[in-house]
Amino acid sequence: MMRSSLIGKIEKARRYAQEPGRVTLSSLTANFHGENADHRVSYADGQWSCTCAFFGQWETCSHVMALQEMYRAELPTEALESFPEDIETGLKTGDH
């Protein structure tokens, strides 16, 4: 009986794995091995963070953008924004 229950759960997990829309990540922490150094990147409470120097100035970086692309289907819409609002507005209007 226990074995058939486990087999059923494995089959269900495989079906779920084929439907990534069932999952939305609310937080994420990753160790990112960059070209020059390792960085810790995280998404929690609607905010991204990264230990790289670029993120400190721009509030985004290549590490965040890579994770946004890698987990696009699983991240909430607000987590896919790459630029602070004022910079994104400037890029759209050509004020850069």
N, C-alpha and C positions, 0 to 999 in steps of 0.2 A: 504494500500500500504506500509506504513512504517513497519508494523509488518512483512509482507512477506519479505521485504528487510533484516530485522534483522534476521529472521529465515534462510535466505540464507547465511548470514555471519556466523551464528553459525554453520551451516552444513559445510561450507568451513573451518572454524577453526578446527572442529573435523577431517576433512580429513587431514589438515596440521599437526595436532598433531600426526597423525599416520605415518608421513613422516619426522622424525627428521633430515634426511639428507638435508632438505631445509634450515636449520638454522646452522650458524657458529657464535659462540660468539666471538666478537672482544675484549670485556672487561667483567670483572666479579669482583664483590666485595661481600664478604660474611663475616659475623660474625660467627666464628667457635667456638663452645663450646667444648674445649679440656678437658682432664681429670683433668688437674691442673689449667687451667685458660682459659679465653676467648681470642681469637686472631682475628685480622682482616686480611683476606687474599684477595689479589687482583691479577688480571691479566689485564694488559693494555700495549699497545705499545710493545707487544711481550715479556714482562717481568712479572714474578711472584714476589710477595712480601708477607711477612708474618711478623707479629709483634712478633713472638716467637724468643727466643734467638738462637735456633738451626739454624733457617733460616739465621740469621746474619753471621754465620760462614760457612755454607755449601751451601747457595743459593738454598736450597730446604728443605723440612721438611714433616712430616707426614700429616700436614694439607693441604699442596699443593698437595701431592700425592693422598690424599683422594678425593680432588676436581677434580683432573685429571681423576681419575677413575669414579667418579660420572657423569662427563660431557664429557666423552671420545668422544661420538658421535657428540657433539656440538662444541668442541674446535678445533681450527686449529692444524695441525700436529705439528708445532713448540711448541705449548703450552703443548704438552704431554711429552716433554723431562723432566726427573726428576732430572738429575744431571748436574752440570757444565761439559763442554766438557772434561776438563783435567781429571776429576775424572772418567767419563764414559769410557774414553779411557783406563785408568789404570785398571778398573774392567774387561774390555773386554780382555785385554792382561794378566791379572793375576798379575799385578804390584801393589798389595795392601797388 
